């Protein structure tokens, strides 16, 4: 008698002396057939790759001929090959890029996750033209008041033409057929994850803008808690920013545009995350970290932290 298991046919023998040997083999084939069916894409749902992209593949992504010249110029400072390698980006991921701006990082993410994945760029709703000024925010975290804190003079009043919004910039990028799985999300920082993505994210990034949340008055604990809820167990939260001096916390966010690394780490961990890696590929120990633009002219000291949702 012949029985079919998946794509395999197994001949069942009449009980004989040999059956004591054959029947265990049949049981093993049945088991393997079941395993094959489970992993064969029967449900046609794409599986998340279990290995990170190779450096060769990352280099191919960065060298894509349809990337803009502006992004290529930005590569010199942002070192995307090392950033994507540090993240451990994988094909098929669902990623959310917070404070996406012009979409430089969002585009890299969508290229890296490939057609089976997706990337979303988040931005705040634009403030109405006639909105009152934001209330003054008390600088936070300066546990070393002996360190001189930079002050900015009030900018001159001038009529500034409206800038292109982040959502508009992302929409322009998404016109590229190769970036069709890039989407814009317009939501406040305190609640950045759309309900339909809650608990489904594999990766959230926040590149060089966490410090701005300080002088903007954002409730960062609410934001980090929302990110935690939006990620799957084992999901990653990767943050890069400009390094501040020890003891300054986020007190120089609106002046030097810097944040103390230990301060940021403590805030994120208080939402339930665990730090798993530090990236030093953007660090510059020679930067005195006492000005927005280092003097003498040199790269700004920057850090990258990778957290995981346990």
Beta strands, then each sheet from edge to edge (+ up, - down):
strand 1: 2-5
strand 2: 8-11
strand 3: 94-98
strand 4: 118-123
strand 5: 182-186
strand 6: 201-207
strand 7: 231-242
strand 8: 273-279
strand 9: 302-309
sheet 1: 1+ 2-
sheet 2: 5+ 4+ 3+ 6+ 7+ 9- 8+
end
